Amino acid sequence: MNNRFLHIRRSVALVSIAAAVVIGGALAWTIGSSGHTVLGAGSPVTLRIAGNAPAGPVNFNEGFSSVVEPLLPAVVNISTSKVVKNQRGENPFFNDPLFRQFFGNPFGDGEQQQPREQREHSLGSGVIVNPDGYILTNNHVVEGASDVQVTLSDKRSLKAKVIGTDPRTDIAVLKIPASNLSTVTLGDSTKAKVGDIVLAIGDPFGIGETVTMGIVSATGRRDLRLEGPEGYEDFIQTDASINPGNSGGALVNTRGELIGINTAIISNGGGGNQGIGFAVPVNMARTVMEQILKSGKVTRGYLGVSIQEVTADLAKAFNLPSAEGALVGDVSLDSPGAKAGLQKGDVITALNGQKISDYHDLRLRISQTAPGTSIKMDVYRNGQKQQMTATLAEFPEKAQTAENSPQGEAPALEGVQVENLNSEIAQQLNLPPGTRGVVITRVDPDSTAAETGLQRGDIIQEVNRKAVNNVEQFRSAVRGAANQPLLLLVNRGGNTQYVVLSPK
């Protein structure tokens, strides 16, 4: 529930915490709907997918009741519970001097404070997508839950089974033992345009279904840095009110088609709606759901390269026609990218003949391509365009960490102090054997280097495409580019990317 960017919060509602014993150790009409079948739980699962027939005129003189009423039974409340362990000492009252003056230490001064078990309850929403009880919701609504209960519009409460989850898109698929249920029609989220009227339907605060109205404020929102694993973000932003408990609920268009699964809000620290909410596009949710139903997990394509944004400064430094595409900062050994011949400094501008707008675009498209698929890439290298072919592997689920840097300094670039990289420092920074360069030991927070994102512990390996293996080479390369932009290849925790430092 904590946030890491402008108080962005998952909109699940925490409703109660109950202490347990001490232990030791969440349209009335549809034009051209069609069925779509995938495998799930040993039998076909049919989804209602909107067709391509043009929609007729809609009269909203009496509001949106004709759109909303048929959808309400398809939006459910999800309540979960899980056991968490807390230290007794985490209660601030036990450490308050005034409390101790009157009541003493309830556990004894020398007694070890054992963790206690608590049961945490929370509320969220979900959307029925199949009449036999398959439900789409958010991963964070059900993550870690030991018990998941779904309450239908007719007040029936049923225990749900978690069929599968995908933390990277924050999507989960549930199944309840029921049939002949009302469902939503899955729309096409790529057709959502800024300014379109949308309705958010959910069960905030557990008070029953509610509906709010707004517009699509933006599409393709990324880099929100929500808590959890690094995600594949491509959010629809809306000003329709999304409150705690709306997580997993429906974002629908005026045709009653599901275009998104509500997932997060910017709360400004207060926890409530601030008019900035985000939904996972239904096309992404549907792809994840189909993989879960088919194989029980989500597999993604893997190229094996670290990519970054092509800024105007980088485009100029790499002699590119425009600031578009994805810049390759590193290539993993024996990866599909390495086998295809990709190198650091390459810029991928098209995939299978379709233009790559930025590195997010490439990342999403690679992830949504099945492992084993052959892809064609347009690549700029040293200002020259060429084409490469790669066969994608399966994305490996592994975490990468960066260590803090050691002490030691030597003056070099303005605002940046560096020292030679030795084996001891490389080991402390968890760098691959044979890594060369100079290690940054200090960055002036008021410097241009700090503004570009350089940090203590970064390894500078190249200056203007020339390798630097020690401080003297680094100084010489910097002096040779006096009053000119510096293109640095920076290694952080074993991953490399390019940074441009422009003179003030």
C-alpha positions as CSV (number, residue, x, y, z in Angstrom):
1,M,0.0,0.0,0.0
2,N,3.0,2.3,0.2
3,N,3.7,4.4,-2.9
4,R,6.9,5.4,-4.7
5,F,5.7,8.1,-7.1
6,L,3.4,11.0,-6.3
7,H,1.5,8.9,-3.7
8,I,0.3,6.4,-6.3
9,R,-1.7,3.8,-4.5
10,R,-3.3,0.5,-5.4
11,S,-7.0,1.1,-4.7
12,V,-7.7,-1.9,-2.5
13,A,-9.5,-1.1,0.8
14,L,-8.1,-2.3,4.1
15,V,-11.1,-2.9,6.3
16,S,-9.9,-4.5,9.5
17,I,-7.1,-6.1,11.4
18,A,-8.0,-8.7,14.1
19,A,-5.3,-9.7,16.6
20,A,-4.8,-13.4,17.1
21,V,-2.7,-15.5,19.5
22,V,1.0,-14.9,20.2
23,I,3.3,-17.3,18.4
24,G,7.0,-18.1,18.4
25,G,8.3,-18.1,15.9
26,A,-9.1,-8.0,-5.1
27,L,-24.7,-2.5,-22.0
28,A,-28.0,-3.0,-22.3
29,W,-27.1,-3.6,-25.9
30,T,-24.0,-4.8,-27.8
31,I,-23.4,-4.4,-31.5
32,G,-21.8,-7.4,-33.2
33,S,-20.7,-9.4,-30.1
34,S,-19.1,-12.7,-30.8
35,G,-17.9,-15.6,-28.7
36,H,-14.2,-16.3,-28.2
37,T,-13.1,-19.6,-26.7
38,V,-9.9,-20.5,-24.8
39,L,-8.9,-23.5,-22.7
40,G,-9.2,-23.3,-19.0
41,A,-9.4,-25.8,-16.1
42,G,-9.7,-28.7,-18.6
43,S,-12.7,-27.2,-20.5
44,P,-13.3,-24.4,-23.0
45,V,-13.9,-20.9,-21.5
46,T,-16.0,-18.7,-23.7
47,L,-15.5,-14.9,-23.6
48,R,-17.8,-12.3,-25.1
49,I,-15.7,-10.2,-27.4
50,A,-17.1,-7.1,-29.1
51,G,-17.3,-7.3,-32.9
52,N,-16.5,-4.7,-35.5
53,A,-20.0,-3.7,-36.5
54,P,-20.5,0.1,-36.2
55,A,-22.5,1.3,-33.2
56,G,-25.8,2.9,-33.7
57,P,-26.9,6.3,-32.2
58,V,-27.2,6.3,-28.5
59,N,-29.7,8.6,-26.6
60,F,-28.3,9.6,-23.2
61,N,-31.1,12.1,-22.4
62,E,-32.0,10.0,-19.4
63,G,-28.4,9.3,-18.4
64,F,-26.4,6.1,-18.6
65,S,-28.8,3.8,-16.9
66,S,-29.4,1.7,-20.1
67,V,-25.6,1.1,-20.2
68,V,-25.0,0.5,-16.5
69,E,-28.0,-1.7,-15.3
70,P,-27.0,-4.8,-17.3
71,L,-23.4,-4.5,-16.2
72,L,-24.0,-4.2,-12.4
73,P,-24.6,-8.0,-11.9
74,A,-21.2,-8.7,-13.6
75,V,-19.2,-6.6,-11.2
76,V,-18.6,-8.3,-7.9
77,N,-17.1,-7.6,-4.5
78,I,-14.0,-9.5,-3.5
79,S,-13.0,-9.8,0.2
80,T,-9.7,-11.5,1.2
81,S,-8.0,-12.3,4.4
82,K,-4.4,-13.3,5.2
83,V,-2.2,-13.9,8.2
84,V,0.6,-11.4,8.8
85,K,3.2,-11.4,11.5
86,N,4.1,-8.2,13.4
87,Q,6.5,-7.5,16.3
88,R,4.8,-6.4,19.5
89,G,7.4,-3.6,19.7
90,E,6.0,-2.1,16.5
91,N,3.0,-0.8,18.6
92,P,4.0,2.8,19.5
93,F,2.0,2.7,22.7
94,F,4.3,0.1,24.3
95,N,7.4,2.4,23.8
96,D,5.7,5.6,24.9
97,P,7.3,6.8,28.2
98,L,3.9,8.0,29.6
99,F,2.4,4.5,28.9
100,R,5.3,2.9,30.7
101,Q,5.0,5.3,33.6
102,F,1.5,4.2,34.4
103,F,1.4,0.6,33.1
104,G,5.0,-0.5,33.0
105,N,6.3,-2.9,30.3
106,P,3.5,-5.5,29.7
107,F,6.1,-8.0,28.4
108,G,8.8,-7.5,31.0
109,D,12.0,-5.5,30.6
110,G,14.2,-8.4,29.6
111,E,11.7,-10.5,27.8
112,Q,12.2,-11.0,24.1
113,Q,9.3,-9.6,22.1
114,Q,8.0,-12.4,20.0
115,P,6.1,-11.7,16.8
116,R,2.3,-12.1,16.9
117,E,0.0,-13.3,14.3
118,Q,-2.7,-11.0,12.9
119,R,-5.4,-11.6,10.3
120,E,-5.7,-8.8,7.8
121,H,-8.9,-8.2,5.8
122,S,-9.2,-6.2,2.6
123,L,-11.8,-5.4,-0.1
124,G,-11.6,-5.1,-3.8
125,S,-13.7,-5.7,-6.9
126,G,-13.8,-8.0,-9.8
127,V,-15.5,-8.5,-13.2
128,I,-17.2,-11.7,-14.4
129,V,-16.1,-12.5,-17.9
130,N,-17.6,-16.0,-18.3
131,P,-21.0,-17.3,-17.2
132,D,-19.4,-20.3,-15.5
133,G,-17.7,-18.1,-12.9
134,Y,-14.4,-16.9,-14.3
135,I,-13.5,-13.4,-12.9
136,L,-10.8,-10.8,-13.8
137,T,-9.4,-8.8,-11.0
138,N,-6.0,-7.3,-9.8
139,N,-3.2,-9.4,-8.5
140,H,-2.7,-7.0,-5.6
141,V,-6.3,-7.7,-4.5
142,V,-5.7,-11.4,-3.9
143,E,-1.9,-11.5,-3.4
144,G,-0.9,-13.5,-0.4
145,A,-4.5,-14.2,0.6
146,S,-5.4,-17.4,2.4
147,D,-9.1,-17.0,1.8
148,V,-10.9,-15.2,-1.1
149,Q,-14.7,-14.7,-1.0
150,V,-16.7,-13.3,-3.9
151,T,-20.1,-11.6,-3.2
152,L,-22.5,-11.4,-6.1
153,S,-25.1,-8.7,-6.7
154,D,-27.8,-11.2,-5.4
155,K,-25.9,-11.3,-2.1
156,R,-24.6,-14.8,-2.6
157,S,-21.1,-15.2,-1.1
158,L,-18.9,-17.9,-2.7
159,K,-15.4,-19.0,-2.0
160,A,-13.2,-18.3,-5.0
161,K,-10.2,-20.3,-6.4
162,V,-7.2,-18.3,-7.7
163,I,-6.6,-19.8,-11.1
164,G,-3.5,-17.8,-11.7
165,T,-1.8,-14.4,-11.3
166,D,0.6,-12.1,-13.1
167,P,2.2,-9.5,-10.8
168,R,3.9,-7.8,-13.7
169,T,0.6,-6.6,-15.2
170,D,-1.3,-6.8,-11.8
171,I,-3.9,-9.2,-13.3
172,A,-5.4,-12.2,-11.6
173,V,-8.0,-14.8,-12.7
174,L,-10.4,-16.3,-10.2
175,K,-13.1,-19.0,-10.5
176,I,-16.3,-19.4,-8.4
177,P,-18.6,-22.4,-8.3
178,A,-21.5,-20.9,-10.1
179,S,-23.1,-20.9,-13.6
180,N,-25.5,-18.8,-15.8
181,L,-23.9,-15.6,-14.5
182,S,-24.1,-12.2,-16.1
183,T,-20.9,-11.2,-17.9
184,V,-19.3,-8.2,-19.5
185,T,-18.3,-7.9,-23.2
186,L,-14.6,-7.4,-23.7
187,G,-13.9,-4.3,-25.9
188,D,-10.8,-3.2,-27.7
189,S,-8.7,-0.9,-25.5
190,T,-6.6,0.3,-28.5
191,K,-9.7,2.2,-29.7
192,A,-10.0,4.2,-26.5
193,K,-9.3,7.9,-27.3
194,V,-8.5,10.8,-25.1
195,G,-11.8,12.5,-24.3
196,D,-14.0,9.4,-24.6
197,I,-16.6,9.1,-21.9
198,V,-16.0,6.2,-19.6
199,L,-17.7,4.7,-16.5
200,A,-15.9,3.1,-13.5
201,I,-17.9,0.3,-11.8
202,G,-16.8,-1.3,-8.6
203,D,-17.5,-1.9,-4.9
204,P,-15.5,0.8,-3.0
205,F,-15.5,0.4,0.8
206,G,-17.7,-2.7,0.5
207,I,-20.9,-0.7,0.4
208,G,-22.3,-2.2,-2.8
209,E,-21.8,-1.5,-6.5
210,T,-21.2,2.2,-7.4
211,V,-20.7,3.9,-10.7
212,T,-18.7,7.0,-11.5
213,M,-18.3,8.8,-14.8
214,G,-15.4,10.6,-16.4
215,I,-13.3,10.7,-19.5
216,V,-10.2,9.0,-20.8
217,S,-7.6,11.5,-19.7
218,A,-4.6,9.8,-21.4
219,T,-3.5,6.5,-22.8
220,G,-0.2,4.7,-22.7
221,R,0.8,5.9,-19.2
222,R,4.0,4.3,-18.1
223,D,6.8,4.7,-15.5
224,L,4.4,5.0,-12.6
225,R,6.7,2.9,-10.5
226,L,4.0,1.1,-8.6
227,E,5.0,-1.2,-5.7
228,G,5.9,-4.7,-6.7
229,P,7.9,-6.3,-9.5
230,E,8.9,-4.3,-12.5
231,G,5.8,-4.1,-14.5
232,Y,4.6,-3.9,-18.1
233,E,2.7,-0.6,-17.8
234,D,0.5,0.8,-20.5
235,F,-2.3,2.3,-18.4
236,I,-5.4,4.1,-19.4
237,Q,-5.7,7.2,-17.3
238,T,-9.2,8.5,-16.3
239,D,-10.7,11.2,-14.1
240,A,-13.7,8.9,-13.2
241,S,-13.5,8.5,-9.4
242,I,-11.6,5.3,-8.4
243,N,-11.7,4.9,-4.6
244,P,-10.2,2.3,-2.2
245,G,-12.0,-0.9,-3.0
246,N,-12.3,-0.2,-6.7
247,S,-9.2,-2.2,-7.5
248,G,-10.2,-5.0,-10.0
249,G,-13.4,-3.2,-11.0
250,A,-14.5,-2.4,-14.5
251,L,-13.7,0.6,-16.7
252,V,-16.3,0.6,-19.6
253,N,-17.1,2.7,-22.6
254,T,-20.6,4.1,-23.4
255,R,-21.3,0.9,-25.4
256,G,-21.0,-1.1,-22.2
257,E,-17.7,-2.8,-23.3
258,L,-15.0,-3.5,-20.8
259,I,-11.9,-1.5,-21.8
260,G,-9.9,-1.6,-18.6
261,I,-9.4,-3.1,-15.1
262,N,-9.1,-0.3,-12.5
263,T,-5.9,-0.7,-10.6
264,A,-4.4,2.5,-9.0
265,I,-4.9,6.1,-8.1
266,I,-2.8,9.1,-7.3
267,S,-4.0,10.0,-3.8
268,N,-1.8,12.9,-2.7
269,G,-1.2,11.0,0.5
270,G,-4.8,11.1,1.6
271,G,-5.9,7.7,0.2
272,G,-8.9,9.0,-1.7
273,N,-9.7,9.9,-5.2
274,Q,-7.9,12.9,-6.7
275,G,-9.2,12.6,-10.2
276,I,-6.2,10.7,-11.5
277,G,-6.8,7.0,-11.8
278,F,-5.3,4.2,-13.9
279,A,-6.7,1.0,-15.5
280,V,-4.9,-2.0,-17.1
281,P,-6.0,-2.0,-20.8
282,V,-8.4,-4.9,-21.4
283,N,-6.3,-6.1,-24.4
284,M,-3.4,-6.7,-22.0
285,A,-5.6,-8.2,-19.4
286,R,-7.2,-10.5,-21.9
287,T,-3.8,-11.8,-23.2
288,V,-2.7,-12.5,-19.7
289,M,-6.0,-14.2,-18.8
290,E,-5.8,-16.4,-21.9
291,Q,-2.3,-17.6,-21.1
292,I,-3.3,-18.3,-17.5
293,L,-6.3,-20.3,-18.6
294,K,-4.3,-22.2,-21.3
295,S,-1.1,-23.0,-19.4
296,G,-1.5,-21.8,-15.8
297,K,1.2,-19.2,-16.2
298,V,2.3,-16.2,-18.3
299,T,5.3,-16.6,-20.7
300,R,6.9,-13.6,-22.4
301,G,9.3,-13.1,-25.2
302,Y,12.9,-12.3,-24.3
303,L,15.5,-10.5,-26.5
304,G,18.2,-10.2,-23.8
305,V,19.1,-6.5,-24.1
306,S,18.9,-3.6,-21.8
307,I,17.2,-0.6,-23.5
308,Q,16.7,3.0,-22.7
309,E,15.0,6.1,-24.0
310,V,16.5,8.0,-27.0
311,T,16.6,11.6,-25.8
312,A,17.3,14.5,-28.1
313,D,20.9,14.6,-26.7
314,L,21.4,10.9,-27.3
315,A,19.9,11.2,-30.8
316,K,22.4,13.9,-31.6
317,A,25.3,11.9,-30.1
318,F,24.4,8.8,-32.1
319,N,23.8,10.7,-35.3
320,L,20.1,9.6,-35.5
321,P,17.5,11.2,-37.7
322,S,15.0,11.6,-34.8
323,A,14.7,10.9,-31.0
324,E,12.8,7.7,-31.5
325,G,13.4,4.0,-31.1
326,A,15.1,2.2,-28.3
327,L,18.8,2.5,-27.5
328,V,20.6,-0.7,-26.6
329,G,22.7,-0.1,-23.4
330,D,23.7,-3.7,-22.8
331,V,23.4,-7.1,-24.4
332,S,23.4,-10.3,-22.3
333,L,25.8,-13.1,-23.2
334,D,24.3,-15.9,-25.3
335,S,20.9,-14.1,-25.5
336,P,18.8,-13.9,-28.6
337,G,20.0,-10.3,-29.1
338,A,23.6,-11.3,-28.8
339,K,23.1,-14.2,-31.3
340,A,21.4,-11.7,-33.7
341,G,24.5,-9.4,-33.6
342,L,23.1,-6.6,-31.5
343,Q,25.7,-4.4,-29.8
344,K,25.8,-1.6,-27.2
345,G,25.0,1.7,-28.9
346,D,22.6,0.1,-31.5
347,V,19.2,1.8,-31.8
348,I,16.2,-0.4,-32.7
349,T,13.8,1.7,-34.7
350,A,11.3,-0.9,-36.1
351,L,10.0,-4.4,-35.2
352,N,8.6,-6.6,-38.0
353,G,8.2,-3.5,-40.2
354,Q,6.3,-1.5,-37.6
355,K,7.9,1.7,-36.2
356,I,9.1,1.6,-32.6
357,S,8.1,4.9,-30.9
358,D,10.2,4.5,-27.7
359,Y,11.8,1.9,-25.5
360,H,8.5,1.2,-23.7
361,D,6.9,0.3,-27.0
362,L,9.7,-2.2,-27.9
363,R,9.6,-3.7,-24.4
364,L,5.8,-4.3,-24.5
365,R,5.8,-5.7,-28.0
366,I,8.7,-8.1,-27.2
367,S,6.9,-9.2,-24.0
368,Q,3.7,-9.9,-25.9
369,T,5.4,-12.0,-28.5
370,A,5.6,-15.8,-27.9
371,P,9.0,-17.4,-27.2
372,G,10.4,-19.1,-30.2
373,T,9.0,-16.4,-32.6
374,S,11.4,-15.0,-35.2
375,I,11.4,-11.2,-35.3
376,K,13.0,-8.7,-37.7
377,M,14.5,-5.4,-36.4
378,D,15.6,-2.2,-38.1
379,V,18.7,-1.1,-36.4
380,Y,20.8,2.1,-36.6
381,R,24.6,1.5,-36.0
382,N,27.0,4.4,-36.4
383,G,24.4,6.3,-38.3
384,Q,23.8,3.5,-40.8
385,K,20.6,1.5,-41.0
386,Q,20.6,-2.3,-41.2
387,Q,18.2,-5.2,-40.5
388,M,18.7,-8.0,-38.1
389,T,16.7,-11.2,-37.3
390,A,16.4,-12.8,-33.8
391,T,14.5,-15.7,-32.4
392,L,13.0,-14.8,-29.0
393,A,13.6,-17.0,-25.9
394,E,11.4,-17.1,-22.8
395,F,11.7,-14.3,-20.4
396,P,13.6,-15.5,-17.3
397,E,12.0,-14.4,-14.0
398,K,15.0,-13.3,-12.0
399,A,15.7,-10.3,-9.8
400,Q,18.7,-8.0,-10.2
401,T,20.2,-6.0,-7.4
402,A,22.8,-3.3,-7.0
403,E,25.0,-2.9,-4.0
404,N,26.2,0.3,-2.4
405,S,29.5,1.6,-3.4
406,P,32.7,1.7,-1.3
407,Q,34.5,4.7,0.1
408,G,37.4,6.4,-1.7
409,E,37.5,9.4,-4.0
410,A,39.6,11.1,-6.7
411,P,38.7,14.3,-8.5
412,A,37.8,14.1,-12.2
413,L,34.7,15.5,-14.0
414,E,33.0,18.6,-12.5
415,G,30.5,17.4,-9.9
416,V,31.8,13.8,-10.1
417,Q,34.5,12.1,-8.2
418,V,35.8,8.7,-9.3
419,E,38.5,6.1,-8.5
420,N,39.9,3.1,-10.2
421,L,37.8,0.0,-10.2
422,N,39.5,-3.0,-8.5
423,S,38.4,-6.5,-7.8
424,E,37.3,-5.8,-4.3
425,I,35.1,-2.9,-5.4
426,A,33.7,-4.9,-8.3
427,Q,32.8,-7.7,-5.9
428,Q,31.1,-5.3,-3.5
429,L,29.1,-3.9,-6.4
430,N,28.2,-7.4,-7.6
431,L,29.7,-6.7,-11.0
432,P,30.5,-9.5,-13.5
433,P,34.1,-10.7,-13.5
434,G,36.3,-8.7,-15.9
435,T,34.2,-5.4,-15.6
436,R,36.5,-2.4,-16.4
437,G,36.0,1.3,-15.9
438,V,36.1,3.9,-13.1
439,V,33.7,3.9,-10.1
440,I,31.8,7.1,-9.1
441,T,32.4,7.7,-5.4
442,R,30.5,11.0,-5.1
443,V,28.1,13.1,-7.2
444,D,27.4,16.7,-6.3
445,P,23.6,16.9,-5.9
446,D,23.6,20.4,-7.6
447,S,25.6,19.2,-10.6
448,T,24.5,18.4,-14.2
449,A,25.7,14.8,-13.5
450,A,23.1,14.5,-10.7
451,E,20.4,15.9,-13.0
452,T,21.1,13.2,-15.6
453,G,20.8,10.5,-13.0
454,L,24.4,9.5,-12.3
455,Q,24.8,8.0,-8.8
456,R,27.5,6.9,-6.4
457,G,28.5,3.3,-7.3
458,D,28.0,3.7,-11.0
459,I,30.8,2.5,-13.2
460,I,31.8,4.7,-16.2
461,Q,33.2,2.4,-18.9
462,E,33.2,4.6,-22.0
463,V,33.6,8.3,-22.8
464,N,32.4,9.3,-26.3
465,R,32.5,5.6,-27.4
466,K,36.1,5.1,-26.1
467,A,36.8,2.7,-23.3
468,V,38.3,4.1,-20.1
469,N,40.0,1.5,-17.8
470,N,41.4,3.9,-15.2
471,V,41.1,7.4,-13.8
472,E,43.9,8.7,-16.0
473,Q,42.2,7.5,-19.2
474,F,39.0,9.0,-17.9
475,R,40.6,12.4,-17.2
476,S,42.2,12.4,-20.6
477,A,38.9,11.5,-22.4
478,V,37.1,14.3,-20.5
479,R,39.8,16.9,-21.3
480,G,39.7,15.9,-24.9
481,A,36.0,16.8,-25.1
482,A,36.3,20.1,-23.4
483,N,33.1,22.2,-23.7
484,Q,31.5,19.4,-25.8
485,P,28.7,16.9,-24.8
486,L,30.0,13.7,-23.1
487,L,28.4,10.4,-24.1
488,L,29.1,8.1,-21.1
489,L,28.5,4.3,-21.0
490,V,27.5,3.7,-17.4
491,N,27.3,0.3,-15.7
492,R,25.0,0.0,-12.7
493,G,24.8,-3.3,-10.9
494,G,25.9,-5.2,-14.0
495,N,23.6,-3.4,-16.5
496,T,24.8,-0.7,-18.8
497,Q,23.1,2.3,-20.3
498,Y,24.2,5.6,-22.1
499,V,24.1,9.0,-20.5
500,V,24.7,12.4,-22.1
501,L,26.3,15.2,-20.1
502,S,25.9,18.5,-21.8
503,P,28.1,21.5,-20.8
504,K,26.2,24.3,-19.1
